[in-house]
């Protein structure tokens, strides 16, 4: 099931994308978080509604928003979770290369959430070193604490595409990730959530990023250092995960700041991030405060 948050002239709703268009699921839940909260019952009711539907919304007649436009809390992210990216990043900083023993975890503010096809704001007075990072996003389906790795996949609701847009100069100035990762509109996500049952193996998906049509990143989720069960185990240790939590699982090599010479996004650039069997998001970088 591909679940979307969409906007029409009549307001914002939640729906499922099928071959004939979008089936409105507002009779089941007013928004995506409410649908996720319903768990298996909600998906069962959605499936029944889809099967009986005789009215559809054309994808071209709606605006797709981020699947979860306003998360309950910050997006949880992994840094240096692909070996080649860890190597390129540490080498670019002149630091001895050593793979992390534990997941490097940081967050992006909820204000950074952006739609799958919306503009990425660019304000050169704030940052001139805006970078791209394609990632597989994991959506948590139910509350859990101290989750064992062997049970972790039972807590996954579905998957989405994330672009962890990063202001590198702010990262270096502040010597931490939060500010440089949390500028408004710097977390495009979508175009939908693909429910977990639709993805046979989330650790066997190609991930790629193109800037103005030029391939910049190209890898596979099998190359993660910490896979999804291990990530959930670490995140949930002593900390309750909530339904609708978004986990960005890290980016592969090919980011701009580690290139020689470094490359950064500028106004007018088009960034396309894609995860196999999940979807593709496309965002234009646009100047403006």
Secondary structure, DSSP 8 states (H G I E B T S, - for coil): -EEEEEEETTEEEEEEEETTEEEE-TTT-SSHHHHHHTHHHHHHHHHHHHHH----B-GGGSEEE-TTSS-SS-EEEEES-BHHHHHHHHHHTT------SS-EEEEE-GGGEE-TTS-EEE-TTT-S-EE--EEEEEEE-S-BSS--GGGGGGGEEEEEEEEE-EEHHHHHHHTSSHHHH-STT-EEEEEEEEEGGG-S-TTS-EEEEEETTEEEEEEEGGGBSS-HHHHHHHHHTTS-B-TT-EEE----S--STTSSS---B-TT-EEEEEETTTEEEEEEEEE--
